[in-house]
Amino acid sequence: MKSTLEKARRNPESTKARILSEAKRLFGDYGYHGATMRMIAKKAGIDISTLHYHWGEKKELYEAVIIDINNDLGKKFVEVEKIIRGRPLEERLAIAMDIMIDYLFEHPEVSDLVLTRYFGSIRQEELMDIKVPEFAGDIVRSMGLKRDGENLRISLSYVLALMNSMHSFVSGEKFFRKMLKKENEDYIAVVKKTLKQIYVCAFKHNPELFEKKDEPV
């Protein structure tokens, strides 16, 4: 029997899918506790009873949102890894950043949810988490970074810094664009250029981060 999430994914025009889409945006904007079911129902153009009929309680809807985000992020990382595998370091970084930055700007609710979930002032431990640690580990592996003991923690810190930089630029777009006086496409181009200059240099000039079989310089 298909889950509610599977039904929503199978039919993007359905009421279930519309509710899921609005829930992503509102949970991203306000967090789990700030977004209410009535807010989500209003944005989806339905009454509260219809929302409960399709998705049950708030916790079930939130968990469906997180599962959906995790699935999409996981697929995107697999796609990126296939493209960058075997390429020189600078190419791997540049291509990966281009693809992921484009993806995140197309789906800003992902960055909003990640930042709200991990850096919000209110946490509820029993709620399902976005799999940032697992995804960061996948990136460490695909980048050929060291994965043992203290080396792993250092590798993860570099990857987390890059990921958080991307999420911050996406989630803070409206604020940062005003500061930089850039329109949307120009802003994205500036973000890509800035992050490449910072992180390609950071990885390239720290060859001790890499396994011996990988020559990053």
Z-matrix of the N, CA and C atoms (Angstrom, degrees):
N
C 1 1.466
C 2 1.528 1 110.12
N 3 1.341 2 116.86 1 129.46
C 4 1.458 3 121.26 2 -177.34
C 5 1.530 4 111.05 3 -71.03
N 6 1.329 5 114.99 4 142.20
C 7 1.464 6 119.96 5 175.57
C 8 1.527 7 109.40 6 -75.27
N 9 1.335 8 115.54 7 167.29
C 10 1.458 9 120.19 8 177.15
C 11 1.518 10 110.73 9 -60.67
N 12 1.334 11 116.57 10 -39.09
C 13 1.461 12 120.30 11 179.02
C 14 1.521 13 110.84 12 -64.21
N 15 1.317 14 117.56 13 -43.47
C 16 1.466 15 120.45 14 178.48
C 17 1.521 16 111.31 15 -60.91
N 18 1.324 17 116.66 16 -39.14
C 19 1.464 18 120.84 17 178.16
C 20 1.528 19 110.74 18 -65.10
N 21 1.329 20 116.07 19 -40.17
C 22 1.464 21 120.26 20 179.30
C 23 1.523 22 111.05 21 -65.90
N 24 1.330 23 116.75 22 -41.49
C 25 1.458 24 120.68 23 179.78
C 26 1.525 25 111.55 24 -68.15
N 27 1.308 26 116.13 25 -34.23
C 28 1.467 27 120.56 26 -178.69
C 29 1.530 28 111.22 27 -69.79
N 30 1.337 29 117.19 28 -31.71
C 31 1.466 30 121.03 29 -177.24
C 32 1.530 31 109.53 30 -127.67
N 33 1.346 32 118.38 31 86.97
C 34 1.463 33 122.09 32 -176.14
C 35 1.530 34 114.29 33 -63.00
N 36 1.329 35 117.51 34 -17.17
C 37 1.462 36 120.70 35 -179.84
C 38 1.521 37 112.59 36 -91.77
N 39 1.306 38 117.71 37 -1.55
C 40 1.465 39 121.45 38 -175.22
C 41 1.520 40 112.07 39 -76.25
N 42 1.327 41 115.47 40 164.78
C 43 1.463 42 120.96 41 175.69
C 44 1.523 43 110.53 42 -61.50
N 45 1.333 44 117.08 43 -39.31
C 46 1.471 45 121.01 44 178.69
C 47 1.525 46 110.64 45 -58.61
N 48 1.329 47 115.96 46 -44.62
C 49 1.464 48 120.18 47 -178.56
C 50 1.526 49 111.01 48 -67.85
N 51 1.313 50 117.10 49 -38.32
C 52 1.466 51 120.66 50 179.10
C 53 1.525 52 110.66 51 -64.83
N 54 1.312 53 117.08 52 -41.65
C 55 1.462 54 121.23 53 177.06
C 56 1.529 55 110.16 54 -62.55
N 57 1.320 56 116.73 55 -45.49
C 58 1.466 57 121.35 56 -179.51
C 59 1.522 58 110.79 57 -59.32
N 60 1.326 59 116.63 58 -43.43
C 61 1.464 60 121.28 59 -179.27
C 62 1.517 61 111.48 60 -63.03
N 63 1.327 62 117.13 61 -45.03
C 64 1.465 63 120.29 62 179.24
C 65 1.527 64 111.20 63 -68.50
N 66 1.328 65 116.72 64 -35.75
C 67 1.464 66 120.46 65 178.76
C 68 1.529 67 110.91 66 -63.37
N 69 1.328 68 117.77 67 -39.41
C 70 1.464 69 120.87 68 177.58
C 71 1.522 70 110.53 69 -58.13
N 72 1.331 71 115.16 70 -48.49
C 73 1.463 72 119.13 71 -177.71
C 74 1.529 73 111.82 72 -64.21
N 75 1.316 74 116.60 73 -45.06
C 76 1.465 75 119.55 74 -176.10
C 77 1.526 76 112.91 75 -72.74
N 78 1.338 77 117.31 76 -39.27
C 79 1.463 78 119.12 77 174.99
C 80 1.520 79 110.23 78 -63.95
N 81 1.348 80 116.44 79 -35.46
C 82 1.454 81 120.19 80 176.92
C 83 1.517 82 112.00 81 -66.54
N 84 1.333 83 116.69 82 -41.79
C 85 1.459 84 121.03 83 -178.08
C 86 1.530 85 112.85 84 -72.30
N 87 1.339 86 116.68 85 -40.81
C 88 1.460 87 120.40 86 -169.86
C 89 1.525 88 114.74 87 -117.06
N 90 1.330 89 117.55 88 -5.64
C 91 1.452 90 119.78 89 -176.19
C 92 1.520 91 111.53 90 78.05
N 93 1.330 92 115.32 91 172.99
C 94 1.467 93 119.97 92 -177.17
C 95 1.526 94 111.55 93 -61.30
N 96 1.310 95 116.93 94 -44.23
C 97 1.462 96 120.26 95 -174.45
C 98 1.532 97 112.21 96 -79.55
N 99 1.338 98 117.06 97 -29.13
C 100 1.465 99 119.74 98 -177.93
C 101 1.514 100 113.94 99 -78.79
N 102 1.314 101 116.75 100 -33.40
C 103 1.471 102 120.87 101 179.80
C 104 1.524 103 109.40 102 -83.37
N 105 1.309 104 116.47 103 130.65
C 106 1.464 105 120.63 104 179.61
C 107 1.522 106 110.44 105 -107.91
N 108 1.313 107 115.18 106 160.21
C 109 1.465 108 119.90 107 177.59
C 110 1.523 109 110.72 108 -64.01
N 111 1.326 110 117.50 109 -33.64
C 112 1.462 111 119.95 110 178.09
C 113 1.526 112 111.29 111 -66.69
N 114 1.335 113 116.95 112 -38.15
C 115 1.466 114 120.60 113 175.98
C 116 1.523 115 110.45 114 -61.43
N 117 1.332 116 116.35 115 -44.67
C 118 1.462 117 121.18 116 -178.86
C 119 1.532 118 110.42 117 -65.36
N 120 1.338 119 116.69 118 -43.50
C 121 1.465 120 120.60 119 179.27
C 122 1.529 121 110.68 120 -61.23
N 123 1.322 122 116.76 121 -43.27
C 124 1.461 123 120.61 122 -179.44
C 125 1.524 124 110.98 123 -62.22
N 126 1.342 125 117.24 124 -45.28
C 127 1.460 126 120.87 125 179.23
C 128 1.532 127 111.92 126 -64.25
N 129 1.328 128 116.17 127 -33.59
C 130 1.463 129 120.43 128 179.89
C 131 1.526 130 112.25 129 -81.80
N 132 1.332 131 117.39 130 -7.13
C 133 1.455 132 121.42 131 178.31
C 134 1.513 133 114.12 132 74.48
N 135 1.331 134 116.24 133 32.98
C 136 1.463 135 121.24 134 -179.40
C 137 1.518 136 109.10 135 -133.19
N 138 1.337 137 116.39 136 169.88
C 139 1.463 138 118.18 137 175.57
C 140 1.527 139 109.56 138 -90.43
N 141 1.321 140 115.26 139 165.66
C 142 1.460 141 120.97 140 -173.45
C 143 1.523 142 112.47 141 -62.88
N 144 1.318 143 117.38 142 -33.58
C 145 1.472 144 120.21 143 -179.87
C 146 1.525 145 111.09 144 -66.85
N 147 1.336 146 116.73 145 -35.64
C 148 1.468 147 120.70 146 177.66
C 149 1.525 148 110.43 147 -66.60
N 150 1.322 149 116.31 148 -39.58
C 151 1.465 150 120.01 149 177.99
C 152 1.529 151 110.18 150 -60.97
N 153 1.327 152 116.34 151 -48.14
C 154 1.465 153 119.81 152 179.81
C 155 1.537 154 111.03 153 -63.41
N 156 1.306 155 117.43 154 -35.12
C 157 1.462 156 121.15 155 178.86
C 158 1.529 157 110.59 156 -61.18
N 159 1.333 158 116.29 157 -42.38
C 160 1.469 159 120.48 158 -176.28
C 161 1.524 160 113.20 159 -81.53
N 162 1.358 161 118.36 160 -33.98
C 163 1.456 162 119.71 161 -170.43
C 164 1.518 163 114.85 162 -126.74
N 165 1.310 164 118.52 163 -4.31
C 166 1.462 165 119.24 164 -179.72
C 167 1.510 166 111.61 165 77.31
N 168 1.333 167 117.20 166 -137.07
C 169 1.453 168 121.80 167 -176.18
C 170 1.535 169 111.89 168 -89.15
N 171 1.307 170 115.03 169 170.06
C 172 1.467 171 121.80 170 -176.13
C 173 1.523 172 112.50 171 -57.62
N 174 1.316 173 116.71 172 -43.55
C 175 1.459 174 119.87 173 -178.11
C 176 1.524 175 111.34 174 -61.22
N 177 1.343 176 116.98 175 -39.75
C 178 1.471 177 120.22 176 179.60
C 179 1.526 178 111.06 177 -65.27
N 180 1.332 179 115.89 178 -39.73
C 181 1.465 180 119.57 179 179.01
C 182 1.522 181 110.45 180 -67.07
N 183 1.335 182 117.07 181 -43.10
C 184 1.465 183 120.60 182 178.81
C 185 1.526 184 110.89 183 -61.06
N 186 1.317 185 116.92 184 -44.01
C 187 1.461 186 119.90 185 -179.57
C 188 1.520 187 111.09 186 -65.19
N 189 1.339 188 117.55 187 -35.12
C 190 1.465 189 120.11 188 175.82
C 191 1.525 190 110.36 189 -64.46
N 192 1.328 191 116.68 190 -39.91
C 193 1.461 192 121.25 191 176.76
C 194 1.524 193 110.70 192 -60.00
N 195 1.328 194 117.37 193 -46.28
C 196 1.463 195 121.28 194 -178.19
C 197 1.532 196 111.21 195 -67.41
N 198 1.320 197 117.59 196 -41.35
C 199 1.471 198 120.64 197 176.60
C 200 1.519 199 110.20 198 -59.84
N 201 1.335 200 116.07 199 -43.77
C 202 1.460 201 120.93 200 -179.24
C 203 1.526 202 111.17 201 -63.53
N 204 1.337 203 116.45 202 -43.94
C 205 1.466 204 121.32 203 177.52
C 206 1.525 205 110.39 204 -62.32
N 207 1.327 206 116.74 205 -45.94
C 208 1.468 207 120.95 206 179.70
C 209 1.514 208 111.59 207 -60.41
N 210 1.333 209 116.97 208 -44.47
C 211 1.467 210 120.89 209 -179.72
C 212 1.525 211 111.10 210 -61.17
N 213 1.326 212 116.12 211 -45.87
C 214 1.461 213 119.83 212 -178.75
C 215 1.524 214 112.05 213 -66.53
N 216 1.348 215 116.85 214 -42.24
C 217 1.466 216 119.69 215 177.75
C 218 1.523 217 111.04 216 -63.17
N 219 1.323 218 116.03 217 -43.11
C 220 1.467 219 119.97 218 179.16
C 221 1.522 220 111.98 219 -59.65
N 222 1.332 221 116.57 220 -44.23
C 223 1.471 222 120.73 221 178.93
C 224 1.524 223 111.17 222 -63.65
N 225 1.326 224 116.32 223 -39.90
C 226 1.464 225 120.04 224 -179.45
C 227 1.525 226 111.21 225 -66.57
N 228 1.335 227 117.55 226 -40.75
C 229 1.463 228 120.27 227 178.09
C 230 1.533 229 111.18 228 -64.65
N 231 1.317 230 117.48 229 -38.30
C 232 1.464 231 120.95 230 176.97
C 233 1.525 232 109.81 231 -63.65
N 234 1.316 233 116.17 232 -43.29
C 235 1.468 234 121.40 233 178.24
C 236 1.525 235 110.98 234 -59.70
N 237 1.340 236 115.93 235 -45.59
C 238 1.465 237 120.63 236 -179.74
C 239 1.520 238 110.67 237 -63.71
N 240 1.336 239 116.36 238 -44.16
C 241 1.465 240 119.64 239 -177.90
C 242 1.525 241 111.89 240 -60.14
N 243 1.316 242 116.89 241 -39.66
C 244 1.468 243 120.49 242 179.29
C 245 1.525 244 110.97 243 -63.35
N 246 1.329 245 116.29 244 -36.93
C 247 1.466 246 120.71 245 -177.83
C 248 1.525 247 111.76 246 -73.50
N 249 1.335 248 117.58 247 -39.88
C 250 1.469 249 119.97 248 -172.58
C 251 1.526 250 113.62 249 -90.93
N 252 1.325 251 117.42 250 -11.38
C 253 1.468 252 120.56 251 -175.08
C 254 1.529 253 111.38 252 -56.27
N 255 1.347 254 116.28 253 129.14
C 256 1.459 255 121.84 254 175.57
C 257 1.514 256 114.85 255 84.46
N 258 1.312 257 118.37 256 -4.33
C 259 1.466 258 120.71 257 -179.43
C 260 1.535 259 110.03 258 -85.34
N 261 1.338 260 117.77 259 160.78
C 262 1.469 261 120.51 260 174.81
C 263 1.522 262 111.05 261 -61.93
N 264 1.320 263 116.26 262 157.99
C 265 1.458 264 122.51 263 -174.49
C 266 1.527 265 113.07 264 -52.03
N 267 1.328 266 117.37 265 -51.35
C 268 1.460 267 119.52 266 -175.33
C 269 1.519 268 111.36 267 -61.65
N 270 1.325 269 116.70 268 -39.04
C 271 1.462 270 120.27 269 177.25
C 272 1.515 271 110.90 270 -65.31
N 273 1.334 272 117.23 271 -43.43
C 274 1.460 273 120.91 272 179.90
C 275 1.525 274 110.80 273 -57.76
N 276 1.331 275 115.21 274 -48.31
C 277 1.453 276 119.56 275 -178.62
C 278 1.526 277 111.98 276 -64.84
N 279 1.324 278 116.40 277 -47.13
C 280 1.465 279 120.27 278 -176.31
C 281 1.528 280 111.24 279 -63.09
N 282 1.327 281 116.42 280 -45.80
C 283 1.464 282 120.18 281 -179.09
C 284 1.527 283 110.74 282 -66.09
N 285 1.329 284 115.85 283 -45.14
C 286 1.469 285 119.85 284 -179.34
C 287 1.519 286 111.28 285 -61.14
N 288 1.328 287 116.59 286 -43.73
C 289 1.463 288 119.27 287 179.83
C 290 1.524 289 111.82 288 -66.48
N 291 1.329 290 117.41 289 -41.13
C 292 1.465 291 120.58 290 177.83
C 293 1.528 292 110.81 291 -57.53
N 294 1.329 293 116.23 292 -49.00
C 295 1.468 294 120.55 293 -176.64
C 296 1.521 295 111.08 294 -66.37
N 297 1.329 296 116.99 295 -46.95
C 298 1.456 297 119.75 296 -176.06
C 299 1.531 298 112.61 297 -70.30
N 300 1.323 299 117.31 298 -37.28
C 301 1.464 300 119.71 299 178.23
C 302 1.521 301 110.35 300 -65.80
N 303 1.339 302 117.13 301 -43.43
C 304 1.469 303 120.25 302 176.53
C 305 1.527 304 110.71 303 -59.87
N 306 1.324 305 115.82 304 -44.69
C 307 1.468 306 120.26 305 -179.64
C 308 1.534 307 111.28 306 -60.91
N 309 1.318 308 116.26 307 -45.66
C 310 1.465 309 120.13 308 -177.15
C 311 1.529 310 111.96 309 -67.87
N 312 1.317 311 117.13 310 -36.83
C 313 1.465 312 118.47 311 177.02
C 314 1.533 313 111.57 312 -70.04
N 315 1.319 314 117.16 313 -28.63
C 316 1.458 315 120.53 314 175.23
C 317 1.523 316 111.38 315 -74.89
N 318 1.338 317 116.41 316 -25.08
C 319 1.467 318 122.07 317 -178.89
C 320 1.536 319 109.07 318 -129.74
N 321 1.337 320 118.43 319 66.76
C 322 1.469 321 120.91 320 -175.03
C 323 1.521 322 113.90 321 -62.15
N 324 1.336 323 116.61 322 -20.79
C 325 1.464 324 118.93 323 178.86
C 326 1.526 325 111.66 324 -62.85
N 327 1.335 326 117.05 325 -24.93
C 328 1.464 327 120.45 326 178.30
C 329 1.529 328 109.94 327 -63.97
N 330 1.326 329 116.57 328 -51.76
C 331 1.466 330 120.71 329 179.47
C 332 1.518 331 111.15 330 -64.08
N 333 1.342 332 116.24 331 -40.29
C 334 1.467 333 119.33 332 178.32
C 335 1.524 334 110.74 333 -59.69
N 336 1.329 335 116.77 334 -44.03
C 337 1.462 336 120.96 335 -179.06
C 338 1.518 337 111.79 336 -66.92
N 339 1.330 338 116.61 337 -42.36
C 340 1.466 339 119.97 338 179.45
C 341 1.529 340 110.32 339 -60.89
N 342 1.327 341 116.68 340 -49.25
C 343 1.464 342 119.81 341 -176.93
C 344 1.526 343 111.84 342 -68.95
N 345 1.320 344 116.70 343 -40.21
C 346 1.466 345 119.68 344 178.54
C 347 1.522 346 110.61 345 -64.84
N 348 1.321 347 116.50 346 -40.89
C 349 1.462 348 120.80 347 -176.03
C 350 1.522 349 111.86 348 -68.32
N 351 1.332 350 116.27 349 -43.42
C 352 1.463 351 119.14 350 -173.21
C 353 1.517 352 114.35 351 -92.08
N 354 1.321 353 117.00 352 -22.48
C 355 1.459 354 117.85 353 -175.06
C 356 1.524 355 112.76 354 -120.52
N 357 1.335 356 117.49 355 4.01
C 358 1.454 357 120.00 356 175.60
C 359 1.516 358 110.84 357 -67.77
N 360 1.324 359 115.85 358 157.03
C 361 1.463 360 119.98 359 -176.23
C 362 1.524 361 112.42 360 -77.38
N 363 1.339 362 117.05 361 -18.49
C 364 1.462 363 120.66 362 -178.54
C 365 1.515 364 109.15 363 -117.40
N 366 1.311 365 116.26 364 124.36
C 367 1.457 366 121.42 365 177.48
C 368 1.524 367 109.27 366 -121.70
N 369 1.317 368 115.06 367 151.00
C 370 1.456 369 120.55 368 175.22
C 371 1.518 370 106.10 369 -130.58
N 372 1.310 371 115.81 370 104.33
C 373 1.452 372 121.07 371 -165.53
C 374 1.525 373 114.16 372 -60.44
N 375 1.343 374 116.93 373 -27.48
C 376 1.459 375 117.35 374 -176.98
C 377 1.527 376 112.84 375 -77.61
N 378 1.336 377 117.07 376 -9.42
C 379 1.455 378 119.36 377 178.71
C 380 1.528 379 109.91 378 -75.13
N 381 1.315 380 114.97 379 146.65
C 382 1.463 381 120.45 380 -179.47
C 383 1.524 382 110.42 381 -64.88
N 384 1.330 383 116.83 382 141.00
C 385 1.456 384 122.08 383 -178.84
C 386 1.518 385 112.11 384 -100.06
N 387 1.328 386 114.36 385 154.99
C 388 1.457 387 120.88 386 167.80
C 389 1.521 388 106.90 387 -74.15
N 390 1.320 389 117.16 388 138.78
C 391 1.466 390 121.17 389 -169.60
C 392 1.524 391 112.67 390 -84.37
N 393 1.314 392 116.48 391 54.08
C 394 1.459 393 119.86 392 179.46
C 395 1.529 394 112.09 393 -59.97
N 396 1.354 395 120.04 394 -46.73
C 397 1.469 396 118.56 395 -179.50
C 398 1.526 397 113.05 396 -58.74
N 399 1.346 398 117.12 397 -42.37
C 400 1.464 399 119.93 398 179.98
C 401 1.522 400 111.00 399 -65.35
N 402 1.339 401 116.87 400 -42.54
C 403 1.454 402 120.39 401 179.62
C 404 1.520 403 110.98 402 -64.86
N 405 1.330 404 116.80 403 -40.30
C 406 1.459 405 120.09 404 178.14
C 407 1.526 406 110.51 405 -61.93
N 408 1.332 407 116.95 406 -39.47
C 409 1.463 408 120.87 407 177.26
C 410 1.517 409 112.08 408 -63.30
N 411 1.335 410 116.54 409 -38.63
C 412 1.464 411 120.48 410 177.20
C 413 1.527 412 111.09 411 -62.78
N 414 1.343 413 116.05 412 -39.73
C 415 1.460 414 120.14 413 179.62
C 416 1.521 415 110.52 414 -67.69
N 417 1.329 416 117.37 415 -41.54
C 418 1.464 417 121.30 416 176.55
C 419 1.524 418 110.22 417 -55.37
N 420 1.319 419 116.30 418 -45.37
C 421 1.470 420 121.06 419 -179.98
C 422 1.525 421 111.48 420 -64.51
N 423 1.335 422 117.02 421 -49.10
C 424 1.463 423 120.00 422 -175.92
C 425 1.526 424 112.22 423 -68.23
N 426 1.352 425 116.77 424 -26.53
C 427 1.457 426 120.36 425 178.24
C 428 1.523 427 112.25 426 -81.22
N 429 1.330 428 118.01 427 -9.57
C 430 1.457 429 120.95 428 -178.58
C 431 1.513 430 112.75 429 76.47
N 432 1.351 431 116.80 430 24.56
C 433 1.461 432 120.65 431 179.44
C 434 1.526 433 110.58 432 -80.91
N 435 1.316 434 116.44 433 158.32
C 436 1.465 435 121.15 434 -178.57
C 437 1.521 436 110.50 435 -65.14
N 438 1.344 437 114.77 436 141.99
C 439 1.470 438 119.58 437 -172.42
C 440 1.523 439 112.45 438 -130.49
N 441 1.334 440 117.62 439 31.46
C 442 1.458 441 118.80 440 -179.91
C 443 1.528 442 110.21 441 -127.22
N 444 1.326 443 116.18 442 134.45
C 445 1.457 444 122.63 443 173.13
C 446 1.520 445 114.41 444 52.54
N 447 1.329 446 115.82 445 -132.22
C 448 1.461 447 121.73 446 -178.51
C 449 1.523 448 111.03 447 -63.35
N 450 1.334 449 117.35 448 -30.89
C 451 1.468 450 120.60 449 178.24
C 452 1.525 451 111.39 450 -58.98
N 453 1.328 452 116.37 451 -39.25
C 454 1.458 453 120.54 452 179.47
C 455 1.523 454 110.48 453 -63.50
N 456 1.313 455 116.87 454 -42.53
C 457 1.461 456 119.73 455 -179.65
C 458 1.529 457 111.28 456 -63.54
N 459 1.329 458 116.60 457 -38.15
C 460 1.467 459 120.40 458 177.83
C 461 1.528 460 110.00 459 -67.75
N 462 1.341 461 116.47 460 -44.45
C 463 1.462 462 120.98 461 178.47
C 464 1.527 463 110.37 462 -58.95
N 465 1.328 464 115.78 463 -45.60
C 466 1.468 465 120.28 464 -179.95
C 467 1.526 466 111.66 465 -62.39
N 468 1.338 467 116.65 466 -36.96
C 469 1.467 468 119.25 467 -178.58
C 470 1.527 469 110.47 468 -64.75
N 471 1.331 470 117.93 469 -38.25
C 472 1.464 471 121.45 470 177.34
C 473 1.524 472 110.40 471 -65.21
N 474 1.328 473 116.06 472 -45.68
C 475 1.464 474 120.76 473 -179.24
C 476 1.526 475 110.79 474 -64.40
N 477 1.334 476 117.11 475 -43.54
C 478 1.461 477 120.69 476 179.32
C 479 1.529 478 111.25 477 -64.09
N 480 1.321 479 116.85 478 -36.45
C 481 1.465 480 120.08 479 177.25
C 482 1.529 481 110.14 480 -62.03
N 483 1.332 482 116.75 481 -44.52
C 484 1.468 483 120.82 482 178.41
C 485 1.519 484 111.00 483 -63.55
N 486 1.336 485 117.42 484 -47.59
C 487 1.461 486 120.80 485 -178.72
C 488 1.524 487 111.54 486 -61.84
N 489 1.336 488 116.30 487 -44.19
C 490 1.458 489 119.75 488 -179.47
C 491 1.525 490 111.88 489 -66.51
N 492 1.316 491 117.00 490 -32.94
C 493 1.469 492 120.26 491 176.14
C 494 1.521 493 110.44 492 -63.71
N 495 1.325 494 116.60 493 -44.81
C 496 1.465 495 119.76 494 178.58
C 497 1.518 496 111.07 495 -62.14
N 498 1.343 497 116.25 496 -48.00
C 499 1.465 498 119.72 497 -179.32
C 500 1.528 499 111.45 498 -60.49
N 501 1.328 500 117.23 499 -39.91
C 502 1.460 501 120.57 500 -177.98
C 503 1.523 502 111.61 501 -65.70
N 504 1.324 503 117.25 502 -42.83
C 505 1.461 504 120.36 503 178.22
C 506 1.526 505 111.71 504 -64.81
N 507 1.324 506 116.75 505 -35.37
C 508 1.464 507 120.38 506 179.38
C 509 1.528 508 110.30 507 -73.30
N 510 1.319 509 116.37 508 -52.72
C 511 1.451 510 120.83 509 -176.46
C 512 1.532 511 111.96 510 -65.16
N 513 1.328 512 116.87 511 -32.25
C 514 1.466 513 121.22 512 -179.10
C 515 1.509 514 114.30 513 -96.58
N 516 1.345 515 116.59 514 19.59
C 517 1.465 516 120.65 515 -173.44
C 518 1.532 517 113.49 516 -53.31
N 519 1.314 518 117.99 517 -49.37
C 520 1.470 519 120.08 518 -175.63
C 521 1.520 520 111.32 519 -60.58
N 522 1.313 521 116.28 520 -41.80
C 523 1.456 522 120.99 521 -179.46
C 524 1.530 523 111.17 522 -70.16
N 525 1.344 524 116.55 523 -47.52
C 526 1.465 525 120.44 524 -176.18
C 527 1.526 526 112.23 525 -70.06
N 528 1.323 527 116.80 526 -34.31
C 529 1.469 528 119.54 527 -179.99
C 530 1.522 529 111.23 528 -62.28
N 531 1.328 530 116.29 529 -37.92
C 532 1.462 531 119.88 530 177.76
C 533 1.519 532 110.50 531 -64.55
N 534 1.323 533 116.12 532 -41.13
C 535 1.462 534 120.23 533 179.70
C 536 1.534 535 111.39 534 -63.79
N 537 1.337 536 115.04 535 -41.51
C 538 1.462 537 120.50 536 -176.28
C 539 1.525 538 112.88 537 -87.67
N 540 1.358 539 116.51 538 -9.07
C 541 1.462 540 122.16 539 -178.74
C 542 1.532 541 111.45 540 55.18
N 543 1.332 542 114.46 541 51.77
C 544 1.455 543 120.97 542 -178.55
C 545 1.526 544 110.99 543 -124.38
N 546 1.334 545 115.99 544 145.17
C 547 1.452 546 120.58 545 170.56
C 548 1.526 547 108.40 546 -80.55
N 549 1.337 548 116.02 547 173.18
C 550 1.456 549 120.85 548 -170.34
C 551 1.527 550 113.75 549 -54.33
N 552 1.324 551 118.70 550 -55.00
C 553 1.470 552 120.78 551 -175.74
C 554 1.517 553 111.51 552 -64.87
N 555 1.323 554 116.58 553 -40.71
C 556 1.467 555 119.85 554 178.58
C 557 1.528 556 110.72 555 -65.78
N 558 1.322 557 116.19 556 -37.56
C 559 1.464 558 120.49 557 178.65
C 560 1.527 559 110.48 558 -62.31
N 561 1.321 560 117.15 559 -45.64
C 562 1.469 561 121.07 560 179.43
C 563 1.526 562 109.98 561 -61.20
N 564 1.338 563 116.75 562 -41.22
C 565 1.469 564 120.50 563 178.80
C 566 1.527 565 110.97 564 -62.64
N 567 1.319 566 117.20 565 -40.06
C 568 1.468 567 121.55 566 178.83
C 569 1.527 568 110.34 567 -65.76
N 570 1.333 569 116.43 568 -41.68
C 571 1.468 570 120.72 569 178.71
C 572 1.522 571 110.08 570 -60.11
N 573 1.328 572 116.80 571 -47.43
C 574 1.471 573 120.51 572 -179.71
C 575 1.525 574 110.87 573 -60.56
N 576 1.314 575 116.65 574 -48.12
C 577 1.465 576 120.55 575 -178.08
C 578 1.525 577 111.25 576 -61.95
N 579 1.340 578 116.11 577 -44.41
C 580 1.458 579 120.71 578 -178.19
C 581 1.527 580 111.52 579 -63.04
N 582 1.337 581 116.76 580 -49.00
C 583 1.465 582 120.33 581 -177.27
C 584 1.526 583 111.64 582 -67.16
N 585 1.314 584 117.55 583 -35.71
C 586 1.472 585 119.94 584 176.92
C 587 1.524 586 110.40 585 -64.14
N 588 1.333 587 116.29 586 -45.29
C 589 1.465 588 119.45 587 -179.28
C 590 1.521 589 111.69 588 -61.55
N 591 1.324 590 116.17 589 -38.48
C 592 1.467 591 119.88 590 -178.57
C 593 1.523 592 111.34 591 -74.44
N 594 1.343 593 117.17 592 -51.96
C 595 1.460 594 119.95 593 -168.22
C 596 1.524 595 113.97 594 -86.13
N 597 1.324 596 118.57 595 -31.45
C 598 1.468 597 118.19 596 173.94
C 599 1.518 598 108.93 597 -61.42
N 600 1.327 599 115.96 598 -43.18
C 601 1.471 600 120.47 599 177.98
C 602 1.527 601 110.69 600 -63.31
N 603 1.334 602 117.18 601 -44.11
C 604 1.462 603 120.97 602 -177.66
C 605 1.522 604 111.62 603 -61.38
N 606 1.319 605 117.32 604 -44.40
C 607 1.462 606 120.55 605 -179.31
C 608 1.530 607 111.15 606 -74.83
N 609 1.317 608 116.42 607 -42.64
C 610 1.465 609 120.29 608 -175.52
C 611 1.525 610 112.14 609 -63.41
N 612 1.320 611 116.57 610 -36.02
C 613 1.467 612 119.83 611 -175.80
C 614 1.529 613 112.71 612 -95.77
N 615 1.322 614 115.60 613 15.41
C 616 1.463 615 120.46 614 173.49
C 617 1.529 616 109.26 615 -130.88
N 618 1.340 617 117.05 616 64.42
C 619 1.469 618 120.31 617 -176.42
C 620 1.526 619 113.44 618 -61.59
N 621 1.344 620 116.73 619 -18.33
C 622 1.466 621 119.08 620 178.84
C 623 1.532 622 111.83 621 -67.39
N 624 1.326 623 117.36 622 -11.86
C 625 1.467 624 120.66 623 176.97
C 626 1.525 625 112.08 624 -72.41
N 627 1.327 626 116.60 625 -21.10
C 628 1.453 627 120.92 626 -168.81
C 629 1.522 628 112.66 627 -99.27
N 630 1.328 629 114.06 628 152.73
C 631 1.461 630 119.68 629 171.70
C 632 1.528 631 108.70 630 -63.25
N 633 1.314 632 117.31 631 152.56
C 634 1.472 633 121.15 632 -174.95
C 635 1.512 634 112.16 633 -60.44
N 636 1.329 635 117.60 634 -30.76
C 637 1.463 636 119.99 635 -176.97
C 638 1.527 637 111.84 636 -69.81
N 639 1.374 638 117.08 637 -16.01
C 640 1.452 639 121.06 638 -178.88
C 641 1.509 640 108.77 639 -103.88
N 642 1.328 641 117.61 640 122.74
C 643 1.449 642 121.80 641 178.98
C 644 1.517 643 108.42 642 -105.77
N 645 1.345 644 119.29 643 96.49
C 646 1.443 645 121.57 644 -172.97
C 647 1.524 646 115.44 645 -77.71
N 648 1.331 647 117.17 646 -18.24
C 649 1.465 648 119.20 647 -173.94
C 650 1.521 649 110.78 648 -90.33
